[in-house]
Amino acid sequence: MADRSIAPSPDDSIPFLPLLPAFNSRNQENWTSLSKEIETWLVLDVHPESPLWTWGHDAFWLAFIGAYPCFPRGTWPMWDS
């Protein structure tokens, strides 16, 4: 029998979606804020074996690259540990 404790429940919410109308995809600060919000959500609210975590992980990287388009070159903040 599958372990349903890690499956997303119907109430799982994604707090950063939909994006606010003020989100400007050409603004690096908007992408930086979004990547930090996603990171916090992943670390504090989502079980790491959940399919939602995998989706959030991908969303984080999309936002992070939006914030730091020269990654892995250039500068970016140190990883949280």
N, C-alpha and C positions, 0 to 999 in steps of 0.2 A: 504494500500500500504506500502511496506517495506521501511524503511529509508536507502537509498543507500549511505548516507554520511559516514557510518561507514564500509561499505564493502570495501575489498581491491580492488584497481584498478589494471589494468594490468601492470601499471608502478611501482607498489610497489616493491621495491628492498630490498634485505636482504644484507646489506653491508659486513657482515662478512662471507658470503658464495659465492663461495666455500672457504674453508679454504686455507690459503697460503700453498704452498708446504713445507715451512720450519716448519709448525706446527708439534710439536712432542707430541703425545698423552701421552707420559710418562714423560713429563716435566710439573711440577706444575705451573711454571711461565707462560707457554703458556696457560694453562687453566684459570689462574687468569686474564690474559690480555683479553682472549675471554669473560669471564663472565662480565668484566667491559665494554667491547665494546657492548655486548648485552644489559646490563643494561642501558647504555647511549642511545642506539637506542630505547629501549622501552619507556623510560621517555620522550625523546625529539621528536621522529619521528612517533610513532605509536599510533593511537587512541585506548584508553583502552577498547572500546567495539568492536573492530575489531577482527575477527577471527585470523588475523595476530598477534595481541597482545597475544592471548591465546597460539598460537604456540610459539611465542618468549619467553613467560613466562616459558614454558616447556624447551625450549632450554637454557634459563638462568640457571635453576636449574640443568640441566645436566652438564653445564660448571662449575657451582659453586661447585658441588660435586666433579668434576674432580680436581678443585683447592684446595678444603678443604675436602678430603675424610673422615676425622674423624667427620665431622659435623653430629649431633649437639654437639658432644663432642669436646674437644680440643679448639683451638683458631681460630678465623676468624675475619675479619674486622667488625666494627660496621655498621649497616644498614644506608644508607643515608636517610635523612628525608626531 
